[in-house]
Amino acid sequence: MAIEIPEGSGRAKLRGVLDALGKLGGMRFEFATVTAPLPSIRVKVDNCPIELDADDLVICEHLTQHKRTASINGGAPVEIEYEASLSAGDRVVVASINDGQLYVVIDRIGGG
């Protein structure tokens, strides 16, 4: 099934694609705002009256503090530590699973 990309702003196009993907996979995608950073993260989903806390959320690894091993051009491997990258006020994309019982914070987004 092809996904049609709607006309309009970048945000409108992203919303259209996420809505189409959600219908295909049984998930619902939403935009949200981080109201408190990790480790006691809180997120306010657009058009939802309550804030979600850490117990309601799964955060994708690339947004958390974590370590990875890398090498450049076959050189000796080095360990790189990444800082948590979510701050209060950041806009994010979340996926609602199990009728809103759990939300996955997928990525930070730019723009309003």
C-alpha positions as CSV (number, residue, x, y, z in Angstrom):
1,M,0.0,0.0,0.0
2,A,1.5,3.3,-1.1
3,I,1.5,6.2,1.4
4,E,0.3,9.5,-0.1
5,I,2.2,12.6,1.2
6,P,-0.2,15.5,1.8
7,E,0.4,19.0,0.6
8,G,1.4,21.7,3.0
9,S,4.2,22.5,5.5
10,G,6.9,20.0,6.5
11,R,5.0,19.4,9.7
12,A,1.7,18.6,7.8
13,K,3.6,16.2,5.6
14,L,5.2,14.5,8.5
15,R,1.9,14.2,10.3
16,G,0.3,12.7,7.2
17,V,3.0,10.0,6.8
18,L,2.9,9.2,10.6
19,D,-0.9,8.9,10.5
20,A,-0.7,6.5,7.5
21,L,2.0,4.4,9.1
22,G,0.0,4.2,12.3
23,K,-3.0,2.9,10.5
24,L,-0.8,0.2,8.9
25,G,0.9,-0.9,12.1
26,G,-1.7,-0.4,14.8
27,M,0.2,2.4,16.4
28,R,-0.8,6.0,16.8
29,F,1.9,8.7,16.3
30,E,1.6,12.0,18.1
31,F,3.6,15.1,18.6
32,A,4.6,16.0,22.2
33,T,6.7,18.4,24.3
34,V,9.2,17.3,26.9
35,T,8.3,19.1,30.2
36,A,11.1,17.6,32.3
37,P,14.4,16.0,31.1
38,L,15.8,12.6,31.8
39,P,16.1,10.8,34.2
40,S,12.7,11.9,35.6
41,I,11.3,12.6,32.2
42,R,7.8,14.0,31.7
43,V,6.1,14.5,28.4
44,K,2.9,16.4,27.4
45,V,1.3,14.8,24.3
46,D,-0.5,17.4,22.2
47,N,-4.3,17.4,22.8
48,C,-3.9,15.1,25.8
49,P,-4.9,16.6,29.2
50,I,-2.3,14.8,31.3
51,E,1.5,14.6,31.4
52,L,3.2,11.2,31.0
53,D,6.0,10.3,33.4
54,A,8.9,7.8,33.1
55,D,6.6,4.9,34.0
56,D,4.5,5.6,30.9
57,L,7.4,6.0,28.5
58,V,10.0,4.1,26.6
59,I,12.9,6.3,25.3
60,C,14.8,5.3,22.3
61,E,18.5,4.7,23.1
62,H,19.9,7.5,20.9
63,L,18.1,10.0,23.1
64,T,19.6,8.7,26.4
65,Q,23.0,8.7,27.9
66,H,24.8,5.7,26.5
67,K,28.1,4.4,25.3
68,R,29.1,3.0,21.9
69,T,32.3,1.7,20.4
70,A,33.5,3.1,17.1
71,S,36.6,3.2,14.9
72,I,37.5,5.6,12.1
73,N,39.0,4.2,8.9
74,G,39.9,0.9,10.5
75,G,41.7,2.5,13.4
76,A,41.7,1.3,17.0
77,P,38.2,1.1,18.5
78,V,37.4,3.8,21.0
79,E,34.4,4.2,23.3
80,I,32.2,7.2,22.8
81,E,29.8,8.3,25.5
82,Y,26.7,10.2,24.4
83,E,24.9,12.5,26.8
84,A,21.1,12.4,27.2
85,S,19.8,14.7,24.5
86,L,16.3,15.6,25.6
87,S,15.7,19.0,27.4
88,A,12.5,20.6,28.7
89,G,10.8,22.3,25.8
90,D,12.0,19.9,23.1
91,R,9.4,18.7,20.6
92,V,9.3,15.0,20.1
93,V,7.4,12.3,18.1
94,V,5.9,9.6,20.2
95,A,4.1,6.3,19.3
96,S,1.2,5.2,21.3
97,I,1.0,1.5,21.9
98,N,-1.8,-0.6,23.5
99,D,-4.4,2.2,23.2
100,G,-2.3,4.7,25.0
101,Q,-1.1,2.5,27.8
102,L,2.6,3.0,26.7
103,Y,4.3,5.6,24.6
104,V,7.6,5.3,22.8
105,V,9.6,8.6,22.4
106,I,11.0,8.1,18.9
107,D,13.0,11.2,18.2
108,R,13.3,14.9,18.7
109,I,11.9,17.1,15.9
110,G,12.7,20.7,14.8
111,G,10.3,23.5,14.2
112,G,7.1,24.4,15.9
